[in-house]
Structure formats: C-alpha cells, structure tokens
Amino acid sequence: MRGSVFNPPTQLPDLSDITRYCRSEDIEPFLQMLSNTLTSEHTQIIEWDCKKEQLIASIAESEGTDLKSIHDGLNQIEQERFLLINSVNELHASCTDYRDTLAHRALDTVFVEMDAAGLVRPPVPFALISMGSDGRKEQTLITDQDNLIVYGDGGGDAADSYFIEFSKRLVDKLEEAGFMRCTGDIMPTNQTWRGSFSQWRKRLFSIVRYEVEDIGKNVMDLIVMSDARYVAGDQKLATELIDMIRNMERDYFQVLWGMAKAATEMKLALGFMNRIWTEGSGEHHGEFNLKLLAWAPLVMNVRILAINQSIPATSTLERIALLEAEGSFSSSFAQDLIDAYHILTKQRILIQIKALKGIQKDSHYLNPYHLSSTEREEIRHAMTKIEELQKLIHANFHIV
C-alpha cells in the first residue's frame, strides 16, 4: 500500500555521484569500506532474525516469568534493529506479531489453569480484542494492556462469573509476560471492558444516545474502541462487535461530531510564527510532550476521517492511504501526513530507547534543541501539516 510499505529501488544510485570527487587512490579503499559495512550489517540482520525465530518458537513451551524473559529478548532485538535501520514499519510489524503470540500463550495458559481448577467453561464463544496502539498494529518498545473481552449470549450468570475470573487471571498472566497494566484501566478486569454481546450492545447504545452520566468519559471510551482489532478467540464474534462499534459511530452523527470537535481542539507544540513550542519552566523546561502535542493529534484526526468515510483499517498509515484513494486527501497531502507519522514515531521510539537505557526518565518528552536543525525542521513541518488536517476536519464537520 502506498506510503505504508517500503518498495526497494529497482536499481542502485549511480556510484559515480559519490566517487567523482575522490582521488584514484581513495576509490578502492572507499569501496572496500562500503562493502565491509554492508556485509557486516547484513550479517547482523540475519543473526537477529534467527534469534527472533528461536525466541518466538519457545513461547509455545513457556509461561509466567519465562515469557517475560522472551518478551524482553524480542524487545531488545527490535531496539537494536531500529538503531541500525530506523524502520518504523518494521518495528510496528514485528512487535505486533510477537506480542499477539505472547497474548495467545497467556490466554491458553489461563484456560488450562481454569480447567484444572474445575471451573467449567460456559458453552458460548469468546473473543479477545485489542485497542490503542496494539489495535492499530502500531506497537513500539514500551507497551501496556488495552484489551476488551466479549462473549456470546446465552450463558447467563454462570458465563458472567466465569469471565470475571478469566479476566483477572488473564490480566495477571499478561503482566507476568511483560505487558504493563493500563494506567487508564482499559482492561477486562474493569467491567466496562468486559461483557456478553448483548451487554456490549446495550452499553454502546447508552453512549451514542447520551443515556450515560459521564458522557465525556464514555465518548472517550468510544474513541478508544475505534481502533478495536481481533486478537484471539472467535473471530466472527469479534467482527460482529467491531462492526457494531463502527456502525454506531457513523450512524449517530452527533457522537462523531463530538469526537471530531475534540480532535480539532487538540493542542500542538506550535508557538508564535509556527515555531516549536517548549515548556518555559519546571521539570521539562525546554522540552515538549511529543506524544500529546504532536503524535496523538495526528493519529486522532486521521481516525476521525477514517470513521466518517467507513474505512475499516485501524493502522494510521493504512487509513491515510485509503483516505487518499477515496478522495479525502490529495496525493501530496497524504504523503505529507505519512511523512509526518514516520518522523514523529521515529522520535517517539528513540525517546523510548533513551528511557529504557536510563538516559532520561520520561518516555514522552523531547528537547528539540538536542536534535539537528534538519530534524527540528522536520518536526515543525510535520506539526504544520497536522494543523492543516485539523482545519480540514473543522470545515468538513462545520465545527464553530
């Protein structure tokens, strides 16, 4: 898909563009150095791939803290690979793949333990659905749990009780495997994120009809569910719930309008004359929250347009490409947004690496003046394009 997948060039750049300024005695050493570097990096990538395959294969026979050790090893490979090749797409795809495998293993372990404890499985289908970055297949080096559980109707109180216990055990198992508990409590241990299909339908109708007390929180919950993705269990049941969520968002325009208003009002780290804004005092003096003031507004606003245009993809890059294909974006603007996503996500991952290495405490704040002038300009330009996107949505939804 355009912009989201790298297509290798059909031919190498003309070597003469590099060597034309070299003296004859320098050309051979230069070419040898280039060959050695490429060979070394290729060898390193092959080694990482082999080690990754071995670790993933070992998941099926592991549990508990052993899964965390495997998870840590896989994260380390992706960290090192990213520092070498800086591929956002590769890191997203790899992290999503092995974390799905880890989640499947944790889920299987819970079923086995509950069976052994004599807890009878209810005769209804069940599905685990992820949201957030996992739902968008945009996992990075630091992850937490953003999951919901849905199960079929007809199991009565016995099914409700079973999945309460199941959810407690699953959240514990995922934490043991290296998935941090969600600070926002978006986990099936919270009854908001667990229920039968009918319970989910009733809950969703209450939100879109404004029949709930804390409408702001519930609309935010609906936004989170916009990135829902099937992970495990009964795929048909998961698809039915995901389709219901998206249909309700689209059919109840006042809810989508409220989501669009919130998206267009998200602040960007842009100050006077579109310069990068940073905090003037305090712990983060000279820094800004890259996640909240740049990356999240991009993801949120693309999501709103995708919902409005009935685009089923959850990946931000896929959403941008499909919005271009159906005419919401021009080719050049779509490419600007794709570039913005890569630029901002790359910096987010580099910040995470610094946090993991203990170089800085926080995994969200960036000091733009620690970057090159070219990188600062890339970030500034990315945010101006996000601002254009906000203005586009503001006009399309007639927000005043």
C-alpha positions as CSV (number, residue, x, y, z in Angstrom):
1,M,0.0,0.0,0.0
2,R,1.3,3.4,-0.9
3,G,3.4,5.0,1.8
4,S,3.0,2.3,4.4
5,V,5.2,-0.4,2.8
6,F,8.8,0.2,1.6
7,N,9.4,-0.7,-2.1
8,P,13.1,-1.4,-2.7
9,P,14.5,0.6,-5.6
10,T,14.8,-1.3,-8.9
11,Q,18.4,-0.1,-9.3
12,L,21.1,1.4,-7.1
13,P,22.0,5.0,-7.3
14,D,24.9,5.9,-9.7
15,L,28.1,5.3,-7.8
16,S,29.8,8.0,-9.7
17,D,27.7,10.6,-7.9
18,I,29.7,9.5,-4.8
19,T,33.1,8.8,-6.2
20,R,33.5,11.5,-8.7
21,Y,35.3,13.8,-6.2
22,C,37.6,11.0,-5.0
23,R,41.2,10.7,-6.0
24,S,42.0,7.4,-7.8
25,E,44.0,6.0,-4.8
26,D,41.0,6.7,-2.5
27,I,38.3,4.9,-4.6
28,E,39.3,1.3,-3.8
29,P,39.6,1.8,0.0
30,F,36.2,3.6,-0.1
31,L,34.5,0.7,-2.0
32,Q,36.1,-1.8,0.3
33,M,34.8,0.0,3.4
34,L,31.4,0.3,1.8
35,S,31.4,-3.5,1.1
36,N,32.5,-4.4,4.6
37,T,29.9,-2.2,6.2
38,L,27.1,-3.7,4.1
39,T,28.3,-7.2,4.7
40,S,28.5,-6.6,8.5
41,E,25.0,-5.0,8.7
42,H,23.5,-7.8,6.6
43,T,25.1,-10.4,8.8
44,Q,23.8,-8.7,11.9
45,I,20.2,-8.6,10.5
46,I,20.4,-12.3,9.7
47,E,21.6,-13.1,13.2
48,W,18.7,-11.0,14.7
49,D,16.2,-12.8,12.5
50,C,17.5,-16.2,13.6
51,K,17.4,-15.3,17.2
52,K,13.9,-13.8,16.9
53,E,12.6,-17.0,15.3
54,Q,14.1,-19.1,18.1
55,L,12.6,-16.9,20.8
56,I,9.1,-16.9,19.2
57,A,9.2,-20.7,18.8
58,S,10.0,-21.0,22.5
59,I,6.8,-19.1,23.5
60,A,4.6,-22.2,23.0
61,E,6.5,-24.1,25.7
62,S,6.9,-21.2,28.2
63,E,4.8,-19.4,30.8
64,G,5.0,-16.8,33.5
65,T,8.3,-15.1,34.1
66,D,9.9,-17.2,31.2
67,L,7.5,-15.4,28.9
68,K,8.7,-12.1,30.2
69,S,12.3,-13.1,29.5
70,I,11.4,-14.0,26.0
71,H,9.5,-10.7,25.6
72,D,12.5,-8.7,26.9
73,G,14.7,-10.6,24.4
74,L,12.5,-9.8,21.5
75,N,12.2,-6.1,22.5
76,Q,16.0,-5.9,22.7
77,I,16.3,-7.3,19.2
78,E,13.9,-4.7,17.9
79,Q,15.6,-1.9,19.8
80,E,19.0,-2.8,18.3
81,R,17.5,-3.3,14.8
82,F,15.8,0.1,15.0
83,L,19.0,1.9,15.9
84,L,20.6,0.4,12.8
85,I,17.8,0.8,10.2
86,N,15.3,3.3,11.7
87,S,12.4,1.4,10.2
88,V,9.1,2.4,11.9
89,N,7.2,-0.1,9.8
90,E,9.5,-3.0,10.6
91,L,9.3,-2.3,14.4
92,H,5.5,-2.0,14.3
93,A,5.0,-5.2,12.4
94,S,7.5,-7.2,14.4
95,C,6.3,-6.0,17.9
96,T,2.6,-6.6,16.9
97,D,3.4,-10.1,15.6
98,Y,5.3,-11.4,18.6
99,R,3.0,-9.8,21.2
100,D,0.0,-11.4,19.6
101,T,1.8,-14.7,20.0
102,L,2.6,-13.9,23.6
103,A,-1.1,-13.0,24.2
104,H,-2.3,-16.3,22.7
105,R,0.1,-18.2,25.0
106,A,-1.1,-16.3,28.1
107,L,-4.7,-16.9,27.1
108,D,-4.2,-20.6,26.6
109,T,-2.4,-20.9,29.9
110,V,-5.4,-19.3,31.7
111,F,-7.9,-21.7,30.1
112,V,-5.7,-24.7,31.1
113,E,-5.4,-23.5,34.7
114,M,-9.1,-22.8,35.0
115,D,-10.0,-26.2,33.5
116,A,-7.6,-27.8,36.1
117,A,-9.3,-25.9,38.9
118,G,-12.7,-27.3,37.9
119,L,-14.1,-24.1,36.5
120,V,-16.4,-25.1,33.8
121,R,-16.2,-23.1,30.5
122,P,-19.6,-21.7,29.5
123,P,-20.9,-23.0,26.2
124,V,-20.6,-19.7,24.4
125,P,-18.0,-18.2,22.0
126,F,-15.4,-15.7,23.3
127,A,-13.0,-13.2,21.8
128,L,-10.1,-11.1,23.0
129,I,-9.9,-7.7,21.2
130,S,-7.1,-5.2,21.5
131,M,-7.3,-1.4,21.2
132,G,-4.9,1.5,21.3
133,S,-1.5,1.1,19.6
134,D,-2.0,-2.7,19.5
135,G,-5.4,-2.3,17.9
136,R,-3.7,-0.1,15.2
137,K,-0.8,-2.6,14.8
138,E,1.5,0.3,15.9
139,Q,3.2,-1.4,18.9
140,T,6.5,0.1,20.0
141,L,9.1,-0.8,22.6
142,I,7.0,0.1,25.6
143,T,3.6,-1.4,25.8
144,D,0.7,-1.8,28.2
145,Q,-2.6,-3.7,28.1
146,D,-5.5,-2.2,26.2
147,N,-8.0,-5.1,25.8
148,L,-11.6,-6.0,26.0
149,I,-13.5,-9.3,26.2
150,V,-16.7,-10.2,24.5
151,Y,-18.6,-13.5,24.9
152,G,-21.7,-14.9,23.3
153,D,-25.2,-14.6,24.7
154,G,-27.0,-17.4,26.4
155,G,-24.5,-18.2,29.2
156,G,-26.4,-16.3,31.9
157,D,-24.9,-15.5,35.3
158,A,-22.5,-18.5,35.0
159,A,-20.8,-17.0,31.9
160,D,-20.6,-13.6,33.6
161,S,-18.9,-15.2,36.7
162,Y,-16.6,-17.3,34.6
163,F,-15.3,-14.4,32.6
164,I,-14.8,-12.2,35.7
165,E,-12.4,-14.8,37.0
166,F,-10.9,-15.4,33.5
167,S,-10.2,-11.7,33.1
168,K,-8.4,-11.4,36.5
169,R,-6.2,-14.3,35.5
170,L,-5.5,-13.1,32.0
171,V,-4.5,-9.6,33.1
172,D,-2.2,-11.2,35.7
173,K,-0.7,-13.5,33.1
174,L,-0.1,-10.7,30.6
175,E,1.5,-8.6,33.3
176,E,3.8,-11.5,34.1
177,A,4.7,-11.7,30.4
178,G,5.8,-8.1,30.3
179,F,2.5,-6.2,29.4
180,M,2.1,-3.4,31.9
181,R,-1.3,-2.8,33.4
182,C,-3.1,0.0,31.7
183,T,-3.0,3.2,33.8
184,G,-6.4,4.1,32.4
185,D,-7.8,0.7,33.4
186,I,-8.7,-0.3,29.9
187,M,-8.6,-4.0,30.7
188,P,-11.3,-6.7,31.1
189,T,-10.9,-6.7,34.9
190,N,-12.8,-3.4,34.6
191,Q,-16.5,-4.3,33.9
192,T,-16.6,-1.5,31.4
193,W,-14.4,-3.6,29.1
194,R,-16.0,-7.0,29.6
195,G,-19.4,-8.4,28.7
196,S,-21.6,-10.5,26.6
197,F,-22.6,-9.3,23.1
198,S,-26.0,-8.1,24.3
199,Q,-24.4,-6.3,27.3
200,W,-22.0,-4.6,24.8
201,R,-24.9,-3.6,22.6
202,K,-26.8,-2.1,25.5
203,R,-23.6,-0.3,26.7
204,L,-22.9,1.2,23.3
205,F,-26.4,2.3,22.7
206,S,-26.4,4.1,26.1
207,I,-23.2,6.0,24.9
208,V,-24.4,7.1,21.5
209,R,-27.9,8.1,22.8
210,Y,-26.3,10.1,25.6
211,E,-28.0,8.0,28.2
212,V,-25.0,7.8,30.5
213,E,-24.0,10.2,33.2
214,D,-20.3,10.9,32.4
215,I,-20.8,11.5,28.6
216,G,-17.3,12.9,28.2
217,K,-15.6,9.7,29.6
218,N,-17.9,7.4,27.6
219,V,-17.3,9.2,24.3
220,M,-13.5,8.8,25.0
221,D,-14.2,5.1,25.6
222,L,-15.9,5.0,22.2
223,I,-12.9,6.7,20.6
224,V,-10.6,4.1,22.1
225,M,-12.9,1.3,20.7
226,S,-12.5,2.8,17.2
227,D,-9.1,1.0,17.0
228,A,-10.5,-2.4,18.0
229,R,-8.7,-5.4,16.4
230,Y,-9.4,-9.1,16.8
231,V,-6.5,-10.9,18.6
232,A,-7.8,-14.3,19.7
233,G,-10.9,-16.5,20.2
234,D,-13.9,-16.5,18.0
235,Q,-13.2,-14.2,15.1
236,K,-16.8,-14.0,13.9
237,L,-18.0,-12.7,17.3
238,A,-15.1,-10.2,17.4
239,T,-16.0,-8.9,13.9
240,E,-19.7,-8.5,14.8
241,L,-18.8,-6.4,17.8
242,I,-16.2,-4.3,15.9
243,D,-18.7,-3.7,13.1
244,M,-21.4,-2.7,15.6
245,I,-19.0,-0.1,17.2
246,R,-18.1,1.4,13.8
247,N,-21.7,1.5,12.6
248,M,-22.9,3.2,15.7
249,E,-20.1,5.8,15.5
250,R,-21.1,6.6,11.9
251,D,-24.9,6.4,12.3
252,Y,-25.1,8.7,15.4
253,F,-23.5,11.8,13.8
254,Q,-23.7,13.9,17.0
255,V,-21.3,11.5,18.6
256,L,-18.9,11.5,15.7
257,W,-19.2,15.3,15.6
258,G,-18.2,15.5,19.3
259,M,-15.2,13.3,18.6
260,A,-14.3,15.5,15.6
261,K,-14.5,18.6,17.8
262,A,-12.3,17.1,20.4
263,A,-9.8,16.1,17.7
264,T,-9.6,19.5,16.1
265,E,-9.1,21.1,19.6
266,M,-6.1,19.0,20.5
267,K,-3.1,21.3,21.1
268,L,0.1,21.2,19.1
269,A,3.5,22.2,20.2
270,L,3.4,25.2,17.8
271,G,4.0,28.7,19.1
272,F,4.4,32.1,17.5
273,M,5.2,32.0,13.8
274,N,4.7,28.2,13.9
275,R,7.9,27.7,15.8
276,I,8.3,24.7,18.1
277,W,6.8,25.5,21.5
278,T,8.5,24.1,24.6
279,E,7.8,24.4,28.3
280,G,9.3,27.6,29.8
281,S,9.9,26.3,33.3
282,G,9.7,23.2,35.6
283,E,11.0,19.7,35.2
284,H,10.6,19.7,31.4
285,H,11.9,23.2,30.8
286,G,12.9,23.4,27.1
287,E,11.0,20.2,26.2
288,F,7.6,19.3,25.0
289,N,5.4,16.2,25.2
290,L,5.9,14.7,21.8
291,K,3.1,12.2,22.3
292,L,0.4,14.5,23.4
293,L,1.3,17.6,21.4
294,A,2.2,16.1,18.1
295,W,1.8,12.4,17.5
296,A,-1.6,11.8,19.2
297,P,-3.3,14.7,17.4
298,L,-2.2,13.1,14.1
299,V,-3.5,9.7,15.0
300,M,-6.7,11.1,16.4
301,N,-7.6,13.3,13.5
302,V,-6.8,10.6,10.9
303,R,-9.0,8.2,12.9
304,I,-12.0,10.6,12.8
305,L,-11.9,10.9,9.0
306,A,-11.5,7.2,8.6
307,I,-14.6,6.5,10.7
308,N,-16.6,9.1,8.8
309,Q,-15.6,7.6,5.5
310,S,-16.4,4.0,6.7
311,I,-12.8,2.9,6.3
312,P,-12.3,-0.4,8.2
313,A,-8.5,-0.2,8.6
314,T,-7.1,0.6,12.0
315,S,-3.5,1.4,11.1
316,T,-2.8,5.1,10.8
317,L,-0.8,4.7,7.6
318,E,-3.4,2.4,6.0
319,R,-6.1,4.9,6.9
320,I,-4.2,7.7,5.3
321,A,-3.6,5.7,2.1
322,L,-7.3,4.7,1.9
323,L,-8.4,8.3,2.6
324,E,-6.3,9.3,-0.4
325,A,-7.7,6.5,-2.5
326,E,-11.3,7.6,-1.9
327,G,-10.5,11.3,-2.4
328,S,-10.4,12.8,1.1
329,F,-6.7,13.7,0.6
330,S,-4.7,14.8,-2.3
331,S,-1.7,12.7,-3.2
332,S,0.8,15.3,-1.9
333,F,-1.1,15.9,1.4
334,A,-1.4,12.2,2.0
335,Q,2.4,11.9,1.6
336,D,2.9,14.8,3.9
337,L,0.9,13.0,6.6
338,I,2.7,9.7,6.0
339,D,6.0,11.5,6.3
340,A,4.7,13.3,9.5
341,Y,3.8,9.9,11.0
342,H,7.2,8.4,10.3
343,I,9.1,11.5,11.6
344,L,7.1,11.7,14.9
345,T,7.0,8.0,15.5
346,K,10.7,7.6,14.9
347,Q,11.4,10.3,17.5
348,R,9.0,8.6,19.9
349,I,10.8,5.3,19.6
350,L,14.2,7.0,20.1
351,I,12.9,8.6,23.3
352,Q,11.7,5.2,24.5
353,I,15.1,3.8,23.8
354,K,16.7,6.6,26.0
355,A,14.2,5.8,28.7
356,L,14.9,2.1,28.6
357,K,18.6,2.7,28.7
358,G,18.2,5.1,31.7
359,I,19.4,8.1,29.8
360,Q,16.2,10.0,30.6
361,K,13.3,9.4,33.0
362,D,10.3,10.1,30.8
363,S,9.4,8.3,27.6
364,H,7.3,11.2,26.1
365,Y,9.3,14.4,26.4
366,L,11.6,15.7,23.7
367,N,14.1,18.6,23.8
368,P,14.1,19.7,20.1
369,Y,17.4,21.6,20.6
370,H,19.2,18.3,21.2
371,L,18.4,17.5,17.6
372,S,19.9,18.7,14.4
373,S,18.4,21.7,12.7
374,T,17.1,19.4,9.9
375,E,15.4,17.2,12.4
376,R,13.8,20.2,14.2
377,E,12.5,21.5,10.9
378,E,11.1,18.1,10.0
379,I,9.1,18.0,13.3
380,R,7.9,21.6,12.9
381,H,6.8,20.9,9.3
382,A,5.0,17.7,10.5
383,M,3.0,19.7,13.0
384,T,2.0,22.3,10.5
385,K,0.6,19.5,8.4
386,I,-1.4,18.2,11.4
387,E,-2.7,21.7,11.9
388,E,-3.9,21.7,8.3
389,L,-5.6,18.3,8.9
390,Q,-7.4,19.8,11.9
391,K,-8.6,22.7,9.8
392,L,-9.9,20.3,7.2
393,I,-11.9,18.3,9.7
394,H,-13.1,21.6,11.3
395,A,-14.5,22.7,8.0
396,N,-15.9,19.3,7.0
397,F,-17.8,18.9,10.3
398,H,-18.9,22.5,10.4
399,I,-17.5,23.0,13.8
400,V,-17.8,26.5,15.2
